[in-house]
């Protein structure tokens, strides 16, 4: 799994940390010192370094899409929210992102805080591999006007602004109508996002190695309200009704595009996937069981299966 590419080039990582954690200063200091001992420079966003910098020569940069330019990877200390924020910088620089969980579930993290020292050692030794995770892109249109265009790793959520009534949503796949819904919202998700908001809304869990787009009605008042899994090449469109009031398009729970009544949201596969650091060869099944604490105590495995006579 070791990748020795890039040897001889000055090494630098962008460190993104959840500054709301009370113990984050000590944790960041550990990472900075460990990286310095292995010849790796650490860069932080200005708002992060102002809160946790320890005077150890950390490079401070402005919070712009180019924050990770020139870095080997983005190291995230936090939960899934911090990870999703960090993905914006990693994706813009086309570098991989590696999460260390400081939150509760931390489904997107590759490691836990208890293994932080080993994580730094693997970074220093380039003992990791990089896989790609599919993204989606959304374009919000009202009439002839494009109101916004952005991408998401997890999901695009079309939601009603007012808590009264329902969102009138018409779903179209590849230019053909599918169904009308009265609902709280519509989710268009990636396989990575299938364990996030889409899962809470009743969508299926999709293994991340599979490229697909999920369409999940959120609390739909309709006879046909099942989630759909469509081809990664499909174009999913959601049109909001003119009588259901304004909506908002939320990307990864962080970035918003306001959509007046009668808007159209078109979602397609993203042009650039997120590069994702893997530290071991453990399958997604193990992550699923661990993070959701699934009961598997009765499992005996293939070795316990008796051969047929």
BELQUIQUI-V80977 format. One record per run of one state. SS is the DSSP state (H for helix, E for strand, C for the rest). FROM is the first residue (numbers start at 0). TO is the last residue. Records with the same first field share a line. If there is no record, write none. Layout:
# BELQUIQUI-V80977
SS: FROM-TO / FROM-TO
This chain:
# BELQUIQUI-V80977
C: 0-9 / 17-22 / 37-38 / 52-57 / 61-71 / 78-78 / 93-94 / 101-109 / 124-127 / 133-134 / 142-143 / 152-153 / 160-165 / 173-174 / 183-183 / 189-190 / 195-195 / 200-211 / 218-226 / 230-234 / 240-245 / 251-253 / 259-262 / 269-272 / 278-282 / 292-300 / 304-308
E: 10-16 / 39-44 / 58-60 / 72-77 / 95-100 / 110-111 / 128-132 / 135-141 / 144-151 / 154-159 / 166-172 / 175-182 / 184-188 / 212-217 / 227-229 / 235-239 / 246-250 / 254-258 / 263-268 / 273-277
H: 23-36 / 45-51 / 79-92 / 112-123 / 191-194 / 196-199 / 283-291 / 301-303
